[in-house]
Amino acid sequence: MKTLLEQTFSQVNIGILVVDKQYIITLCNDFITNHTQQDNTEIVGSYLFNTFPTLPKKWLQRRIDSIVLLKNSSFISWEQRPSLFDFASSRPITGINEKMIQNCTLFPILDDENQVSHICITVTDATATAVTQLRLKQISNRLNKEKKEQQRLIDKLEETKNQLLQSEKMASIGQLAAGVAHEINNPVGFIKSNFASLKSYAEDINSAIGKYNDIIRTLENEVVYESVDNINNEHDVEFVLEDITSLLTESFDGISRIEDIVKSLKHFSRADTNQWEKTDINQGIEETLKVVAHELKYIAEVEKNFGELPPVECLPMQVNQVLVNLLVNAGQAIGPDKSDGKITITTQHKNQYVAIVISDNGKGINEENLVKIFDPFFTTKAVGQGTGLGLSLSYNIIKKHSGDITVESALGKGTSFTISLPITQNADDELDS
């Protein structure tokens, strides 16, 4: 039985070391001698940390002392310390030698008085398991990375698709608006012409009636004079003649306003969105304000502080789209319940750039949302009130123009967007702060 135990101890494919409380090696098996290339007689009786100088001395001493004191076992996983002992491991098929990765266990050996006399250290070669797990982890990490990249590409494609749809929608609306403006222009033209004729006729009738009254007064016929006076009073002729002039003047004003709106629609909805041209930004803002007037009319007063600007090389339809998004958002941020709603639009010329600042005194945006404000599909609006694409699309349009768009906001005070556009598309100057 002793021989059997000795053979098992020597040949088992696990390293076994036994040390006393002074860290002197009292026993080891063939696994240890084979991996140290030393005889058993050289190892047994030696100081543990002299035979294995790469061991973390202070750390392992604390472990051994703790086992002596507490009489407990201690497991050291390869994930904690991959190679406690500096051994080599040989691959069974390829024969390639590499650093052995180990699991180690330390447990107490008790004497007859139930006191710890020695500590046994076992060393198990976990290289194959560790390599497999590490490779699996690498594969898993790579797959996760590829999955994230794939999801990023899918999100980017979805964003691009939605932005294209939004752009096509705006282009379609622009073409429709241009068509409507053209169709409205024709009847407005003849209505205006008819009103001009009507005004002329009214003036002629007014003049004729005045002359009739003058002639009647010269007849000195009291009965006729009284009858005419009664008719005039009955039909309030004097008021009607005055009111006709007033009504026609107001109608002319209305027609002029319609003409202005139609003109703004034509400018705003230019169909060729890919045509770069020199544009008057201040005029573009004026036209955009007319288009969104119904969104702001009962919500906010609009204050304009326009500076003298040079023409800006841009895609007018796309810049107008950005202005629409910012102005409509400003109106929605203020809301119908605020009695002193105000939107301020400021423009100024800065070196090779033009700056547009659109500020409101609405509810503001908190810091957490502010950093995500230009992210695709991000919106703080209720379901059905926003797609989360307006500001993302605006950001991309401004970047396409080699410009910049920034936002500042404070809860309860309002929000301010600043757009910087280069005057020409080959401007090399830095944005001036």
Kinemage of the C-alpha trace (Angstrom):
@kinemage 1
@onewidth
@group {chain A} dominant
@subgroup {mainchain}
@vectorlist {calphas} color= white
{ca met a 1} P 0.000 0.000 0.000
{ca lys a 2} L 2.867 2.359 0.833
{ca thr a 3} L 4.462 1.680 -2.540
{ca leu a 4} L 1.135 2.316 -4.253
{ca leu a 5} L 0.712 5.630 -2.459
{ca glu a 6} L 4.285 6.657 -3.241
{ca gln a 7} L 3.835 5.827 -6.935
{ca thr a 8} L 0.557 7.695 -7.058
{ca phe a 9} L 2.103 10.686 -5.276
{ca ser a 10} L 5.063 10.745 -7.643
{ca gln a 11} L 3.245 10.193 -10.925
{ca val a 12} L 0.001 12.117 -10.460
{ca asn a 13} L -0.242 14.931 -13.038
{ca ile a 14} L -0.519 17.582 -10.354
{ca gly a 15} L 2.352 19.332 -8.661
{ca ile a 16} L 2.571 18.685 -4.921
{ca leu a 17} L 4.795 20.619 -2.529
{ca val a 18} L 4.780 20.318 1.238
{ca val a 19} L 6.422 23.042 3.346
{ca asp a 20} L 6.712 23.548 7.076
{ca lys a 21} L 5.888 26.726 8.959
{ca gln a 22} L 9.370 28.097 8.239
{ca tyr a 23} L 8.754 27.680 4.466
{ca ile a 24} L 11.189 24.767 4.183
{ca ile a 25} L 10.212 22.221 1.511
{ca thr a 26} L 9.777 18.795 3.095
{ca leu a 27} L 8.218 16.905 0.203
{ca cys a 28} L 7.631 17.212 -3.561
{ca asn a 29} L 6.573 14.925 -6.397
{ca asp a 30} L 7.850 14.276 -9.922
{ca phe a 31} L 5.646 17.002 -11.423
{ca ile a 32} L 7.667 19.577 -9.453
{ca thr a 33} L 11.078 18.081 -10.227
{ca asn a 34} L 10.268 17.700 -13.915
{ca his a 35} L 9.227 21.338 -14.248
{ca thr a 36} L 12.162 22.682 -12.231
{ca gln a 37} L 14.689 20.293 -13.825
{ca gln a 38} L 16.117 19.644 -10.353
{ca asp a 39} L 16.505 16.421 -8.388
{ca asn a 40} L 14.245 15.687 -5.484
{ca thr a 41} L 17.267 15.800 -3.204
{ca glu a 42} L 18.023 19.367 -4.341
{ca ile a 43} L 14.515 20.571 -3.647
{ca val a 44} L 13.637 18.823 -0.402
{ca gly a 45} L 15.171 20.702 2.528
{ca ser a 46} L 15.524 23.943 0.590
{ca tyr a 47} L 13.935 27.282 1.396
{ca leu a 48} L 10.784 27.667 -0.710
{ca phe a 49} L 11.606 31.161 -1.931
{ca asn a 50} L 15.189 30.240 -2.853
{ca thr a 51} L 14.088 27.313 -4.994
{ca phe a 52} L 11.316 29.367 -6.560
{ca pro a 53} L 12.669 32.948 -6.586
{ca thr a 54} L 9.874 34.260 -8.823
{ca leu a 55} L 7.210 33.563 -6.179
{ca pro a 56} L 5.593 36.703 -4.689
{ca lys a 57} L 7.268 36.239 -1.329
{ca lys a 58} L 5.399 38.624 0.971
{ca trp a 59} L 2.034 37.809 -0.534
{ca leu a 60} L 2.519 34.020 -0.330
{ca gln a 61} L 3.958 34.219 3.187
{ca arg a 62} L 0.794 36.010 4.319
{ca arg a 63} L -1.306 33.285 2.680
{ca ile a 64} L 0.646 30.491 4.369
{ca asp a 65} L 0.643 32.249 7.769
{ca ser a 66} L -3.113 32.751 7.480
{ca ile a 67} L -3.615 29.021 6.810
{ca val a 68} L -1.474 28.148 9.841
{ca leu a 69} L -3.467 30.524 12.017
{ca leu a 70} L -6.979 29.760 10.765
{ca lys a 71} L -6.508 26.127 9.673
{ca asn a 72} L -8.370 26.798 6.444
{ca ser a 73} L -7.681 26.167 2.772
{ca ser a 74} L -6.937 28.763 0.113
{ca phe a 75} L -7.575 28.481 -3.619
{ca ile a 76} L -5.604 30.641 -6.069
{ca ser a 77} L -7.303 30.780 -9.446
{ca trp a 78} L -5.345 31.352 -12.671
{ca glu a 79} L -7.613 34.344 -13.216
{ca gln a 80} L -6.175 35.895 -10.028
{ca arg a 81} L -2.536 34.888 -10.577
{ca pro a 82} L -2.077 33.154 -13.944
{ca ser a 83} L 1.420 31.746 -13.248
{ca leu a 84} L 2.259 31.543 -9.551
{ca phe a 85} L 5.104 29.119 -10.306
{ca asp a 86} L 7.377 29.849 -13.261
{ca phe a 87} L 6.731 26.558 -15.074
{ca ala a 88} L 6.472 25.758 -18.774
{ca ser a 89} L 3.573 23.888 -20.323
{ca ser a 90} L 3.882 21.708 -23.418
{ca arg a 91} L 1.014 21.377 -25.911
{ca pro a 92} L 0.148 17.664 -26.344
{ca ile a 93} L -0.269 17.838 -30.147
{ca thr a 94} L 2.058 20.598 -31.334
{ca gly a 95} L 4.644 20.247 -28.580
{ca ile a 96} L 4.901 24.024 -28.358
{ca asn a 97} L 6.216 25.184 -24.978
{ca glu a 98} L 4.570 28.171 -23.344
{ca lys a 99} L 4.226 29.619 -19.878
{ca met a 100} L 2.065 27.376 -17.701
{ca ile a 101} L -1.152 28.857 -16.400
{ca gln a 102} L -2.073 27.285 -13.058
{ca asn a 103} L -4.700 26.792 -10.426
{ca cys a 104} L -3.119 26.386 -6.996
{ca thr a 105} L -4.543 25.162 -3.715
{ca leu a 106} L -2.995 25.584 -0.274
{ca phe a 107} L -4.313 23.509 2.628
{ca pro a 108} L -3.101 22.707 6.150
{ca ile a 109} L -1.678 19.368 7.320
{ca leu a 110} L -2.446 18.741 10.994
{ca asp a 111} L -0.365 16.828 13.531
{ca asp a 112} L -1.630 14.504 16.255
{ca glu a 113} L -2.466 17.497 18.440
{ca asn a 114} L -4.634 18.981 15.718
{ca gln a 115} L -2.165 21.778 15.083
{ca val a 116} L -0.874 22.841 11.683
{ca ser a 117} L 2.546 21.340 11.136
{ca his a 118} L 2.849 21.666 7.373
{ca ile a 119} L 1.169 23.268 4.404
{ca cys a 120} L 0.520 21.402 1.168
{ca ile a 121} L 0.608 23.339 -2.110
{ca thr a 122} L -0.906 21.723 -5.204
{ca val a 123} L -0.285 23.030 -8.715
{ca thr a 124} L -2.685 22.119 -11.550
{ca asp a 125} L -1.842 22.893 -15.167
{ca ala a 126} L -4.833 24.971 -16.400
{ca thr a 127} L -3.150 26.244 -19.565
{ca ala a 128} L -5.473 24.488 -22.024
{ca thr a 129} L -8.570 25.608 -20.135
{ca ala a 130} L -7.284 29.160 -19.745
{ca val a 131} L -6.251 29.452 -23.401
{ca thr a 132} L -9.653 28.147 -24.490
{ca gln a 133} L -11.478 30.541 -22.173
{ca leu a 134} L -9.316 33.475 -23.225
{ca arg a 135} L -9.925 32.679 -26.882
{ca leu a 136} L -13.636 32.354 -26.239
{ca lys a 137} L -13.544 35.686 -24.427
{ca gln a 138} L -11.657 37.269 -27.326
{ca ile a 139} L -14.151 35.821 -29.797
{ca ser a 140} L -17.027 37.010 -27.619
{ca asn a 141} L -15.505 40.494 -27.342
{ca arg a 142} L -14.927 40.608 -31.093
{ca leu a 143} L -18.492 39.454 -31.760
{ca asn a 144} L -19.837 42.049 -29.334
{ca lys a 145} L -17.705 44.708 -30.992
{ca glu a 146} L -18.901 43.624 -34.441
{ca lys a 147} L -22.476 43.541 -33.163
{ca lys a 148} L -22.146 47.079 -31.789
{ca glu a 149} L -20.565 48.249 -35.042
{ca gln a 150} L -23.330 46.540 -36.996
{ca gln a 151} L -25.956 48.200 -34.804
{ca arg a 152} L -24.180 51.540 -35.241
{ca leu a 153} L -24.286 51.094 -39.026
{ca ile a 154} L -27.952 50.070 -38.876
{ca asp a 155} L -28.732 53.156 -36.769
{ca lys a 156} L -26.728 55.317 -39.168
{ca leu a 157} L -28.577 53.866 -42.155
{ca glu a 158} L -31.901 54.399 -40.385
{ca glu a 159} L -30.900 57.976 -39.570
{ca thr a 160} L -29.799 58.600 -43.162
{ca lys a 161} L -32.996 57.045 -44.514
{ca asn a 162} L -35.177 59.184 -42.267
{ca gln a 163} L -33.206 62.307 -43.085
{ca leu a 164} L -33.568 61.562 -46.793
{ca leu a 165} L -37.294 61.085 -46.286
{ca gln a 166} L -37.426 64.351 -44.346
{ca ser a 167} L -35.471 66.134 -47.080
{ca glu a 168} L -37.674 64.641 -49.791
{ca lys a 169} L -40.713 65.652 -47.769
{ca met a 170} L -39.420 69.216 -47.507
{ca ala a 171} L -38.602 69.243 -51.228
{ca ser a 172} L -42.099 67.946 -52.035
{ca ile a 173} L -43.648 70.550 -49.758
{ca gly a 174} L -41.465 73.150 -51.430
{ca gln a 175} L -42.599 72.107 -54.912
{ca leu a 176} L -46.213 72.002 -53.745
{ca ala a 177} L -45.877 75.437 -52.136
{ca ala a 178} L -44.296 76.800 -55.321
{ca gly a 179} L -47.180 75.393 -57.366
{ca val a 180} L -49.770 76.767 -54.957
{ca ala a 181} L -48.030 80.144 -54.963
{ca his a 182} L -48.107 80.185 -58.762
{ca glu a 183} L -51.791 79.230 -58.845
{ca ile a 184} L -52.681 81.839 -56.213
{ca asn a 185} L -50.720 84.498 -58.053
{ca asn a 186} L -53.022 84.435 -61.098
{ca pro a 187} L -56.366 85.066 -59.316
{ca val a 188} L -54.650 87.556 -56.993
{ca gly a 189} L -53.546 89.450 -60.088
{ca phe a 190} L -57.000 89.866 -61.585
{ca ile a 191} L -58.595 90.462 -58.165
{ca lys a 192} L -56.134 93.304 -57.650
{ca ser a 193} L -56.894 94.636 -61.140
{ca asn a 194} L -60.641 94.393 -60.514
{ca phe a 195} L -60.298 96.171 -57.187
{ca ala a 196} L -58.381 98.965 -58.904
{ca ser a 197} L -61.218 99.339 -61.423
{ca leu a 198} L -63.804 99.099 -58.648
{ca lys a 199} L -62.034 101.814 -56.684
{ca ser a 200} L -62.007 104.031 -59.763
{ca tyr a 201} L -65.713 103.356 -60.356
{ca ala a 202} L -66.517 104.108 -56.703
{ca glu a 203} L -64.673 107.396 -56.926
{ca asp a 204} L -66.613 108.267 -60.118
{ca ile a 205} L -69.944 107.359 -58.490
{ca asn a 206} L -69.035 109.352 -55.389
{ca ser a 207} L -68.195 112.350 -57.558
{ca ala a 208} L -71.399 111.972 -59.607
{ca ile a 209} L -73.614 111.743 -56.509
{ca gly a 210} L -71.951 114.862 -55.130
{ca lys a 211} L -72.733 116.716 -58.342
{ca tyr a 212} L -76.343 115.435 -58.333
{ca asn a 213} L -76.769 116.783 -54.803
{ca asp a 214} L -75.320 120.158 -55.836
{ca ile a 215} L -77.765 120.382 -58.785
{ca ile a 216} L -80.735 119.404 -56.577
{ca arg a 217} L -79.861 122.186 -54.115
{ca thr a 218} L -79.937 124.754 -56.940
{ca leu a 219} L -83.508 123.786 -57.954
{ca glu a 220} L -84.927 125.399 -54.822
{ca asn a 221} L -87.646 122.728 -54.801
{ca glu a 222} L -88.219 121.897 -51.184
{ca val a 223} L -90.229 118.739 -51.946
{ca val a 224} L -87.565 117.268 -54.244
{ca tyr a 225} L -84.785 118.305 -51.897
{ca glu a 226} L -86.537 116.696 -48.917
{ca ser a 227} L -87.261 113.482 -50.871
{ca val a 228} L -83.638 113.129 -51.927
{ca asp a 229} L -82.478 113.862 -48.387
{ca asn a 230} L -84.826 111.171 -47.031
{ca ile a 231} L -83.481 108.637 -49.545
{ca asn a 232} L -79.897 109.533 -48.602
{ca asn a 233} L -80.694 109.152 -44.901
{ca glu a 234} L -82.652 105.930 -45.423
{ca his a 235} L -79.764 104.277 -47.255
{ca asp a 236} L -77.029 106.066 -45.304
{ca val a 237} L -75.501 107.079 -48.615
{ca glu a 238} L -72.889 109.417 -47.122
{ca phe a 239} L -71.545 106.683 -44.805
{ca val a 240} L -71.654 104.063 -47.580
{ca leu a 241} L -69.624 106.263 -49.918
{ca glu a 242} L -67.016 106.888 -47.215
{ca asp a 243} L -66.967 103.223 -46.166
{ca ile a 244} L -66.568 101.976 -49.744
{ca thr a 245} L -63.311 103.926 -49.989
{ca ser a 246} L -62.141 102.549 -46.628
{ca leu a 247} L -63.110 98.969 -47.546
{ca leu a 248} L -61.346 99.192 -50.876
{ca thr a 249} L -58.194 100.558 -49.190
{ca glu a 250} L -58.228 97.702 -46.662
{ca ser a 251} L -58.834 95.195 -49.464
{ca phe a 252} L -55.845 96.560 -51.354
{ca asp a 253} L -53.748 96.131 -48.192
{ca gly a 254} L -54.983 92.529 -47.888
{ca ile a 255} L -54.150 91.808 -51.525
{ca ser a 256} L -50.679 93.284 -51.000
{ca arg a 257} L -50.165 91.021 -47.986
{ca ile a 258} L -51.245 88.002 -50.028
{ca glu a 259} L -48.761 89.028 -52.715
{ca asp a 260} L -46.013 89.260 -50.067
{ca ile a 261} L -46.878 85.799 -48.723
{ca val a 262} L -46.927 84.330 -52.239
{ca lys a 263} L -43.585 85.977 -52.951
{ca ser a 264} L -42.157 84.546 -49.712
{ca leu a 265} L -43.482 81.097 -50.588
{ca lys a 266} L -41.813 81.314 -53.982
{ca his a 267} L -38.478 82.310 -52.461
{ca phe a 268} L -38.766 79.829 -49.603
{ca ser a 269} L -39.720 76.879 -51.789
{ca arg a 270} L -37.177 77.074 -54.558
{ca ala a 271} L -37.248 73.536 -55.979
{ca asp a 272} L -33.559 73.163 -56.898
{ca thr a 273} L -32.171 72.410 -53.431
{ca asn a 274} L -28.739 71.411 -54.772
{ca gln a 275} L -28.007 74.800 -56.311
{ca trp a 276} L -25.485 76.793 -54.290
{ca glu a 277} L -26.061 80.515 -54.601
{ca lys a 278} L -25.298 83.821 -52.926
{ca thr a 279} L -28.183 84.514 -50.561
{ca asp a 280} L -29.367 87.380 -48.384
{ca ile a 281} L -29.698 85.673 -44.986
{ca asn a 282} L -31.751 88.521 -43.489
{ca gln a 283} L -34.245 88.262 -46.350
{ca gly a 284} L -34.338 84.477 -45.890
{ca ile a 285} L -35.247 84.971 -42.225
{ca glu a 286} L -38.001 87.444 -43.162
{ca glu a 287} L -39.434 84.971 -45.676
{ca thr a 288} L -39.254 82.121 -43.170
{ca leu a 289} L -41.025 84.220 -40.526
{ca lys a 290} L -43.937 84.748 -42.927
{ca val a 291} L -44.126 81.004 -43.584
{ca val a 292} L -44.206 80.130 -39.842
{ca ala a 293} L -46.255 83.168 -38.804
{ca his a 294} L -49.286 81.033 -37.916
{ca glu a 295} L -47.088 78.976 -35.519
{ca leu a 296} L -45.905 82.053 -33.623
{ca lys a 297} L -48.742 84.573 -34.023
{ca tyr a 298} L -50.477 84.020 -30.678
{ca ile a 299} L -47.432 82.655 -28.812
{ca ala a 300} L -44.522 85.051 -29.026
{ca glu a 301} L -43.424 88.505 -30.035
{ca val a 302} L -40.565 88.323 -32.539
{ca glu a 303} L -37.757 90.845 -32.119
{ca lys a 304} L -35.316 91.233 -35.020
{ca asn a 305} L -31.824 92.653 -34.601
{ca phe a 306} L -30.385 92.366 -38.085
{ca gly a 307} L -26.827 93.410 -38.831
{ca glu a 308} L -25.439 94.321 -42.224
{ca leu a 309} L -24.527 91.018 -43.854
{ca pro a 310} L -22.701 90.127 -47.039
{ca pro a 311} L -24.382 87.568 -49.336
{ca val a 312} L -23.732 84.018 -48.101
{ca glu a 313} L -22.991 81.108 -50.430
{ca cys a 314} L -25.435 78.395 -49.395
{ca leu a 315} L -28.303 76.104 -50.323
{ca pro a 316} L -31.179 78.523 -49.539
{ca met a 317} L -33.914 75.900 -49.219
{ca gln a 318} L -31.872 73.895 -46.714
{ca val a 319} L -30.901 76.948 -44.650
{ca asn a 320} L -34.585 77.963 -44.622
{ca gln a 321} L -35.408 74.467 -43.372
{ca val a 322} L -33.014 74.936 -40.435
{ca leu a 323} L -34.607 78.311 -39.637
{ca val a 324} L -38.094 76.762 -39.740
{ca asn a 325} L -37.021 73.995 -37.334
{ca leu a 326} L -35.467 76.434 -34.853
{ca leu a 327} L -38.336 78.955 -34.966
{ca val a 328} L -41.061 76.311 -34.626
{ca asn a 329} L -39.124 74.691 -31.753
{ca ala a 330} L -38.801 78.099 -30.071
{ca gly a 331} L -42.553 78.649 -30.347
{ca gln a 332} L -43.278 75.192 -28.929
{ca ala a 333} L -40.803 75.772 -26.069
{ca ile a 334} L -42.670 78.957 -25.104
{ca gly a 335} L -46.143 77.443 -25.500
{ca pro a 336} L -49.561 79.115 -25.627
{ca asp a 337} L -49.841 79.663 -21.862
{ca lys a 338} L -46.955 82.139 -21.529
{ca ser a 339} L -48.219 85.719 -21.777
{ca asp a 340} L -44.833 87.362 -22.409
{ca gly a 341} L -43.388 84.918 -24.944
{ca lys a 342} L -40.511 86.396 -26.911
{ca ile a 343} L -38.236 85.177 -29.707
{ca thr a 344} L -35.167 87.248 -30.548
{ca ile a 345} L -33.338 86.849 -33.858
{ca thr a 346} L -29.912 88.461 -34.155
{ca thr a 347} L -27.597 88.415 -37.166
{ca gln a 348} L -24.063 89.743 -37.447
{ca his a 349} L -20.983 89.579 -39.642
{ca lys a 350} L -17.914 87.980 -37.987
{ca asn a 351} L -14.760 87.889 -40.137
{ca gln a 352} L -15.392 85.265 -42.833
{ca tyr a 353} L -18.603 84.060 -41.187
{ca val a 354} L -22.180 85.150 -40.628
{ca ala a 355} L -23.770 84.399 -37.243
{ca ile a 356} L -27.489 83.828 -36.662
{ca val a 357} L -28.689 83.675 -33.048
{ca ile a 358} L -32.263 82.539 -32.316
{ca ser a 359} L -33.218 82.892 -28.642
{ca asp a 360} L -36.452 82.273 -26.767
{ca asn a 361} L -37.648 82.754 -23.198
{ca gly a 362} L -39.332 79.348 -23.077
{ca lys a 363} L -39.023 76.556 -20.549
{ca gly a 364} L -35.381 75.705 -21.374
{ca ile a 365} L -33.568 72.368 -21.597
{ca asn a 366} L -31.893 70.512 -18.727
{ca glu a 367} L -28.168 69.636 -18.927
{ca glu a 368} L -28.815 65.909 -19.316
{ca asn a 369} L -30.889 66.485 -22.458
{ca leu a 370} L -28.737 69.342 -23.760
{ca val a 371} L -25.816 67.031 -24.611
{ca lys a 372} L -28.167 64.827 -26.671
{ca ile a 373} L -30.075 67.626 -28.393
{ca phe a 374} L -28.570 66.973 -31.850
{ca asp a 375} L -28.762 63.154 -31.605
{ca pro a 376} L -31.010 61.457 -34.184
{ca phe a 377} L -34.486 60.529 -32.878
{ca phe a 378} L -33.928 62.318 -29.553
{ca thr a 379} L -36.924 64.426 -28.565
{ca thr a 380} L -38.432 65.778 -25.359
{ca lys a 381} L -41.808 66.302 -27.028
{ca ala a 382} L -44.838 64.141 -26.366
{ca val a 383} L -45.503 61.117 -28.590
{ca gly a 384} L -46.820 62.243 -31.959
{ca gln a 385} L -45.491 65.800 -31.621
{ca gly a 386} L -41.946 65.245 -32.835
{ca thr a 387} L -39.756 62.693 -34.638
{ca gly a 388} L -36.480 63.794 -33.064
{ca leu a 389} L -35.050 64.445 -36.528
{ca gly a 390} L -35.480 68.228 -36.850
{ca leu a 391} L -32.396 69.298 -34.896
{ca ser a 392} L -30.318 66.341 -36.090
{ca leu a 393} L -31.138 67.247 -39.686
{ca ser a 394} L -30.423 70.922 -38.955
{ca tyr a 395} L -27.038 69.977 -37.476
{ca asn a 396} L -26.119 67.952 -40.568
{ca ile a 397} L -27.241 70.736 -42.926
{ca ile a 398} L -25.070 73.306 -41.137
{ca lys a 399} L -22.103 70.903 -41.100
{ca lys a 400} L -22.661 70.338 -44.833
{ca his a 401} L -22.213 74.101 -45.200
{ca ser a 402} L -18.872 73.882 -43.294
{ca gly a 403} L -20.561 75.809 -40.492
{ca asp a 404} L -21.326 75.242 -36.842
{ca ile a 405} L -24.429 75.178 -34.652
{ca thr a 406} L -24.324 75.383 -30.852
{ca val a 407} L -26.919 75.630 -28.106
{ca glu a 408} L -27.083 77.202 -24.657
{ca ser a 409} L -30.017 76.755 -22.313
{ca ala a 410} L -31.154 77.214 -18.725
{ca leu a 411} L -34.284 75.710 -17.202
{ca gly a 412} L -36.973 78.323 -16.716
{ca lys a 413} L -35.028 80.980 -18.638
{ca gly a 414} L -34.915 79.845 -22.239
{ca thr a 415} L -32.730 78.543 -25.027
{ca ser a 416} L -30.383 80.115 -27.557
{ca phe a 417} L -29.145 78.510 -30.795
{ca thr a 418} L -26.181 80.043 -32.620
{ca ile a 419} L -25.510 79.227 -36.275
{ca ser a 420} L -22.222 80.184 -37.935
{ca leu a 421} L -22.074 80.007 -41.739
{ca pro a 422} L -19.028 80.743 -43.889
{ca ile a 423} L -19.592 83.542 -46.393
{ca thr a 424} L -17.993 81.398 -49.095
{ca gln a 425} L -17.479 77.663 -49.129
{ca asn a 426} L -13.689 77.979 -49.359
{ca ala a 427} L -13.374 80.108 -46.223
{ca asp a 428} L -10.242 79.038 -44.346
{ca asp a 429} L -10.629 81.231 -41.286
{ca glu a 430} L -11.422 79.717 -37.953
{ca leu a 431} L -14.792 80.399 -36.395
{ca asp a 432} L -14.331 83.577 -34.397
{ca ser a 433} L -15.542 83.345 -30.874
